């Protein structure tokens, strides 16, 4: 691809050839793209003869994404064993950061990354990458996902994309595009076509991604659409997953995935927000139709960013709102101002 510079490929080849211990790091609250990209890269490195490779995250993945994890790969989670996770980064001589544009997107792993003397490679598709921290950076928002970008990097390296690698990458891309609904480019279809032709079972992936939820999640989706959905003049919509609702439905991490997209099936809605209450803040997911910028809303009101039509951020209790009960008023005022 034109976005991949040969100079960076040469740097990557040299660093991987000389590396003895490799740490592959993804962002906090890892989603399907972070897990697919890190798993795919780890498997690719192992297939090239690298024996000491680990994937490191600050948080354990959601139950519904555990199927992406490969038994061939060593995964370390800071919330389970901080000492081992941080030691993997500390002892590595080569560190990859995938699906996030800066160290602070890893939250608890930020200090270990900043203290590391290892050579570092960035592979990401978000805006404003912190390129100064990396020996080589493969970064562009004009691509569907980190998993897709990694696929083209591996092709530029002339490494074999084995079936396990391809399966991980197609899984990551499928989740990040919501099954080809968001941020899709011609290269995205080329990637999918090539991987399916190579033997990746897309039907099996879709079953695991979209048809393996618990009953609780289905009941939550219905409840939120009937009781929790708020529609505003100008095409705005929002839902708030309070702590009480999460407890009522025994909600687990990852089980609200996709809910933010539902209001956009209403013809009049052009901007949809989902707020999920967490410790000291709300996690905010934002989706929009073409012509309305989810990214601008996230940057202006929610300390976030992302892609033009799929972004995220946070609403902090204390600095932004005095109590969780004020979240609805804050969102309604923000949408009224933004959509005027």
Protein Blocks (a to p, Z undefined) as FASTA:
>chain_A
ZZlcfklmmmmmmmmmmpmbdcddddehiafklmmmmmmmmmmmmmnopabdcdddfbdc
dfklmmmpcfkbccddfklmmmlmmmmmmmpcbdcdehiabfklnommmmmmmmpcbdcd
dddfbehiafklpfbdcddfkbfbfklmmmmmmmmnopacdfklmmmmmmmmmmmnonoi
gopafklmmmmmmmmmnopafklmmmmmmmmccfklmmmmmmmmmmmpccdehiiacddd
dfklmmmnopaehilgojlmmmmmpmklcbdcdddddehiacddddddehiafklmmmmm
nopaddfklccddddehjlpmbfklmmmmmmmmmmmmmZZ
